[in-house]
Amino acid sequence: MSQSSINVRRRFVDGPFGQVHLREAGEPSDPKTGKPPLLCLHQSPKSSREFLKIMPFLAQDRYVVAVDSPGHGESDLPGSEADATIMTYARSAWAAVDALGMLDSGNKVDLLGHHTGAKVATEMAWQRPDDVGTIVMVSALVLTDAEVDAFKDMFEEIPLDEAGTRFSEGWAKAVQHRGPGVSLVDLAASFAENFRAGEAYEWGHKAAFNYNAYFPDRVATLDQRIVVLNPKDMLYELTPRVAPLLKNGVVQDQADWGFGFMDSDSENAAQTIREALS
């Protein structure tokens, strides 16, 4: 099957806060002849849209699903900010896995987690370790308490005003951190995802930073093979801290990648991820 013949489809399933929106590509495979299904978990405040271009390449030999976490993309919001946690994001992702029958044929599910998604992947494996195979993370953040506070300040909500300050400052940051080869069209599409949750648009960042109290201990318990890909983005210098915590894993430098690499270098990025999963 060629990449060009693989369509990315969209659907909704029921989750803990209402509906969960997801994208899927490829078809479920026989565990005796195919590879485990792959679940893709996005960064905050993005959505499954960030996997749109890479999914057909990842789905060459496996079933691939990318979910919107609660309050992201087109998934329903949690009931309150207190409900927006990495733990509930993981439960929502498991609800999608179960609704799609991704484990029905006896496979485990492999996980690909980007930034916040790396923490969701960790929590999923901690909640249901027997159902998770290999984990690939794109960046993995271990922070001091002071660094957590600094990141929270960096991503504090910007009140709406008629001058559009929230959007002009957000666009300036997007351009500042734009990775090599990312077109303005792709940057704009990614940027638009940031504000889909309205006044809850920063709940995902807060969930990620609050999970710092759990992440080091939980990732250190995991027996799964973990490959942490480290692109040259704002977390590049921090990600190697996770290496000593991995029981069965490695941090792999990807200094040629930056923000948006799954849009700008989809085929090569997919090949690297597929090799990490093999």
KAFENFEN-V292978 format. One record per backbone hydrogen bond with DSSP energy under -0.5 kcal/mol. CO is the residue of the C=O (numbers start at 1). NH is the residue of the N-H. Records with the same first field share a line. If there is no record, write none. Layout:
CO: NH  NH
This chain:
2: 5
3: 6
5: 7
7: 9
9: 24
11: 22
13: 20
15: 18
18: 15
19: 21  76
20: 13
21: 68
22: 11
23: 66
24: 9
25: 64
30: 33  34
37: 110
38: 40  65
39: 112
40: 67
41: 114
43: 46
47: 50
48: 51
49: 52
51: 55
52: 56
54: 57  58
55: 59
57: 60
58: 61
61: 35
63: 38
64: 25
65: 40
66: 23
67: 42  69
69: 72
72: 75
76: 71
80: 83  84
81: 84
83: 85
85: 89
86: 90
87: 91
88: 92
89: 93
90: 94
91: 95
92: 96
93: 97
94: 98
95: 99
96: 100
97: 101  102
98: 101
101: 104
103: 106
108: 37
109: 133
110: 39
111: 136
112: 41
113: 115  138
114: 117
115: 118  119
116: 119  120
117: 121
118: 122
119: 123
120: 124
121: 125
122: 126
123: 127
124: 128
128: 131
129: 132
131: 109
134: 111
135: 227
136: 113
137: 139  229
138: 115
140: 142
144: 148
145: 149
146: 150
147: 151
148: 152
149: 153
150: 154
151: 155
153: 156
157: 159
161: 164
164: 167  168
165: 169
166: 170
167: 171
168: 172
169: 173
170: 174
171: 175
172: 176
173: 177
175: 178
177: 259
179: 182
181: 183
183: 187
184: 188
185: 189
186: 190
187: 191
188: 192
189: 193
190: 193  194
191: 194
192: 195
193: 196
195: 198
197: 200
198: 201
200: 203
202: 206
203: 207
204: 208
205: 209
206: 210
207: 211
209: 212
210: 213
211: 214  215
212: 216
214: 218
215: 219
216: 220
217: 221
218: 221  222
219: 222
225: 135
226: 228  250
227: 137  229
228: 252
229: 139  231
230: 254
231: 233
233: 236
235: 238  239
236: 240
238: 241
239: 242
240: 243
242: 245  246
243: 246
245: 247
248: 226
250: 228  252
251: 253
252: 230
254: 232  257
257: 232
258: 261
259: 179
260: 263  264
261: 265
263: 266
265: 269
266: 270
267: 271
268: 272
269: 273
270: 274
271: 275
272: 276
273: 277
274: 278
